């Protein structure tokens, strides 16, 4: 048993394990993962440091679960892109959505570059975006449906297109994180439109 019970749990029905995950998730949302310690989490959760090891195998497990919850919360807050318009409109909505989601959760990963065990634990969990499918799979599935409808060429590889689109998000956002940027990235004017045009038009002359 824990040597003391967090004040937030005394009159509630939240388990101490869930309380610890929620606390770590809140800290990640507020300050990221860089320098986040077990002591920080325990202090914020109002429990003794040793309590964490009664509920998790190690710090890495707790951080992976909290990071997963953080990404899922970001995805839910941003919402789902509308896909009830033209192909171009739907792609525009998806790229805009993917950029917003990545911009919101990628900073939390910057502090984990030197912690591969946390990232491995995170990767072993279900994908926290797009109802468990992941943004890549969600876009690829959408493109397959459009291909069946005849609005996408039969020769199109949906997975390759999804890789290009998600890669465009990473290209814009990841370099800033590795350079230690602390401010949110701004999407350059016309960036989304250019990505969509590249997908729709390809590179060969018409």
C-alpha positions as CSV (number, residue, x, y, z in Angstrom):
1,X,0.0,0.0,0.0
2,X,1.1,3.6,-0.6
3,X,2.5,5.3,2.6
4,X,0.1,8.1,2.0
5,X,-2.9,8.7,-0.2
6,X,-3.0,11.8,-2.4
7,X,-5.4,14.4,-1.2
8,X,-7.1,14.4,-4.7
9,X,-8.1,10.8,-4.2
10,X,-9.4,10.7,-0.7
11,X,-13.0,11.5,-1.7
12,X,-12.9,10.3,-5.3
13,X,-12.9,7.0,-7.2
14,X,-9.8,7.5,-9.3
15,X,-7.1,4.8,-8.7
16,X,-3.7,6.0,-7.6
17,X,-2.2,4.6,-10.7
18,X,-4.5,6.6,-12.9
19,X,-3.9,9.7,-10.7
20,X,-0.1,9.3,-11.3
21,X,-0.6,9.0,-15.0
22,X,-2.8,12.0,-15.1
23,X,-0.4,14.0,-13.0
24,X,2.6,13.1,-15.3
25,X,0.4,13.9,-18.3
26,X,-0.4,17.3,-17.0
27,X,3.3,18.0,-16.3
28,X,4.2,16.9,-19.8
29,X,1.6,19.2,-21.3
30,X,2.8,22.1,-19.1
31,X,6.6,21.8,-19.4
32,X,7.4,18.9,-21.7
33,X,9.5,15.8,-20.8
34,X,13.0,17.4,-20.6
35,X,14.3,17.1,-17.1
36,X,11.1,15.6,-15.8
37,X,11.9,13.5,-12.8
38,X,10.2,10.9,-10.6
39,X,10.4,13.4,-7.7
40,X,8.7,16.1,-9.8
41,X,5.8,13.7,-10.6
42,X,5.5,12.5,-7.0
43,X,5.5,16.1,-5.6
44,X,2.8,17.2,-8.1
45,X,0.8,14.0,-7.3
46,X,1.2,14.6,-3.5
47,X,2.6,11.2,-2.8
48,X,6.0,9.9,-1.7
49,X,8.5,9.1,-4.4
50,X,8.5,5.4,-3.7
51,X,4.8,5.1,-4.3
52,X,5.4,5.3,-8.1
53,X,7.3,2.1,-8.0
54,X,4.3,0.3,-6.4
55,X,2.3,1.0,-9.5
56,X,4.8,1.0,-12.4
57,X,7.8,-1.1,-13.4
58,X,10.0,2.0,-13.7
59,X,10.0,5.7,-14.6
60,X,10.1,4.8,-18.3
61,X,6.7,3.0,-18.1
62,X,5.0,5.9,-16.4
63,X,6.5,8.4,-18.8
64,X,5.4,6.3,-21.8
65,X,1.8,6.0,-20.5
66,X,1.7,9.7,-19.7
67,X,3.1,10.7,-23.1
68,X,0.5,8.4,-24.8
69,X,-2.3,10.1,-22.8
70,X,-0.9,13.6,-23.7
71,X,-0.9,12.8,-27.5
72,X,-4.4,11.3,-27.3
73,X,-5.6,14.4,-25.5
74,X,-4.1,16.7,-28.1
75,X,-5.7,14.6,-30.9
76,X,-9.1,14.8,-29.2
77,X,-8.8,18.6,-28.6
78,X,-7.8,19.4,-32.2
79,X,-10.7,17.2,-33.4
80,X,-11.2,15.4,-36.6
81,X,-10.8,16.9,-40.1
82,X,-14.0,17.2,-42.2
83,X,-13.9,14.9,-45.2
84,X,-17.3,15.8,-46.8
85,X,-16.0,18.1,-49.5
86,X,-14.1,17.8,-52.7
87,X,-10.9,15.7,-52.8
88,X,-8.8,18.9,-52.7
89,X,-10.8,20.3,-49.8
90,X,-10.6,17.1,-47.8
91,X,-6.8,16.9,-48.3
92,X,-6.5,20.5,-47.3
93,X,-8.4,19.7,-44.1
94,X,-6.3,16.7,-43.4
95,X,-3.0,18.4,-43.9
96,X,-4.1,21.4,-41.7
97,X,-5.2,18.9,-39.0
98,X,-2.0,16.9,-39.1
99,X,0.1,20.0,-38.8
100,X,-1.9,21.2,-35.8
101,X,-1.7,17.9,-34.1
102,X,2.0,17.5,-34.7
103,X,2.8,21.0,-33.6
104,X,0.9,20.4,-30.3
105,X,2.4,17.1,-29.3
106,X,5.9,16.9,-30.9
107,X,7.5,19.3,-28.4
108,X,6.9,16.7,-25.7
109,X,9.2,14.2,-27.6
110,X,12.1,16.6,-27.8
111,X,13.2,15.8,-24.2
112,X,13.2,12.1,-25.0
113,X,15.9,12.0,-27.7
114,X,18.3,10.5,-25.2
115,X,15.7,8.1,-23.6
116,X,15.1,5.4,-26.2
117,X,13.5,3.1,-23.6
118,X,10.6,5.6,-23.1
119,X,10.1,5.8,-26.9
120,X,10.2,2.0,-27.2
121,X,7.5,1.7,-24.5
122,X,5.4,4.4,-26.2
123,X,5.7,2.7,-29.6
124,X,4.5,-0.6,-28.0
125,X,1.2,1.1,-27.0
126,X,-1.8,1.5,-29.4
127,X,-1.6,4.5,-31.7
128,X,-3.1,7.4,-29.7
129,X,-4.3,9.4,-32.8
130,X,-7.2,9.0,-35.2
131,X,-9.2,6.6,-33.0
132,X,-6.2,4.2,-32.7
133,X,-5.4,4.1,-36.4
134,X,-2.8,6.8,-36.5
135,X,-2.7,9.8,-38.9
136,X,-0.8,7.9,-41.5
137,X,-3.3,5.0,-41.7
138,X,-6.3,7.4,-41.4
139,X,-5.1,9.3,-44.5
140,X,-4.2,6.1,-46.4
141,X,-7.6,4.6,-45.7
142,X,-9.3,7.7,-46.8
143,X,-7.4,7.7,-50.1
144,X,-8.2,4.0,-50.7
145,X,-11.9,4.9,-50.3
146,X,-11.6,7.7,-52.8
147,X,-9.7,5.4,-55.2
148,X,-12.7,3.0,-55.0
149,X,-15.0,6.0,-55.8
150,X,-12.8,6.9,-58.8
151,X,-11.7,10.3,-57.4
152,X,-8.1,9.0,-57.0
153,X,-6.2,7.4,-59.9
154,X,-6.1,3.6,-59.8
155,X,-2.3,3.6,-59.8
156,X,-2.1,5.7,-56.7
157,X,-0.3,4.2,-53.7
158,X,-2.2,5.5,-50.6
159,X,0.5,4.6,-48.2
160,X,3.1,6.4,-50.2
161,X,1.0,9.5,-50.4
162,X,0.3,9.4,-46.6
163,X,4.1,9.1,-46.0
164,X,4.7,12.2,-48.2
165,X,2.0,14.2,-46.3
166,X,3.1,13.2,-42.8
167,X,6.7,13.8,-43.9
168,X,5.8,17.3,-44.9
169,X,4.6,17.9,-41.3
170,X,7.8,16.5,-39.9
171,X,9.9,18.6,-42.2
172,X,8.3,21.8,-41.0
173,X,8.3,21.0,-37.3
174,X,11.0,18.5,-36.3
175,X,14.1,20.6,-37.1
176,X,12.9,23.4,-34.8
177,X,12.7,20.9,-31.9
178,X,16.2,19.6,-32.4
179,X,17.5,23.2,-32.5
180,X,15.8,23.8,-29.1
181,X,13.1,26.1,-30.3
182,X,10.6,26.9,-27.6
183,X,8.0,28.8,-29.6
184,X,5.3,27.3,-31.7
185,X,6.1,26.8,-35.4
186,X,4.2,29.0,-37.8
187,X,2.9,27.4,-41.0
188,X,4.3,29.5,-43.9
189,X,1.6,31.1,-46.1
190,X,0.5,28.7,-48.8
191,X,2.3,25.7,-47.3
192,X,-0.8,23.6,-47.0
193,X,-2.0,24.6,-50.5
194,X,1.4,23.6,-52.0
195,X,1.4,20.2,-50.3
196,X,-2.1,19.5,-51.5
197,X,-1.2,20.7,-55.0
198,X,1.9,18.4,-55.0
199,X,-0.3,15.4,-54.1
200,X,-3.0,16.2,-56.6
201,X,-0.8,17.2,-59.5
202,X,2.3,15.1,-59.1
203,X,5.5,16.2,-60.8
204,X,5.2,15.0,-64.4
205,X,4.2,17.4,-67.2
206,X,0.6,17.3,-68.3
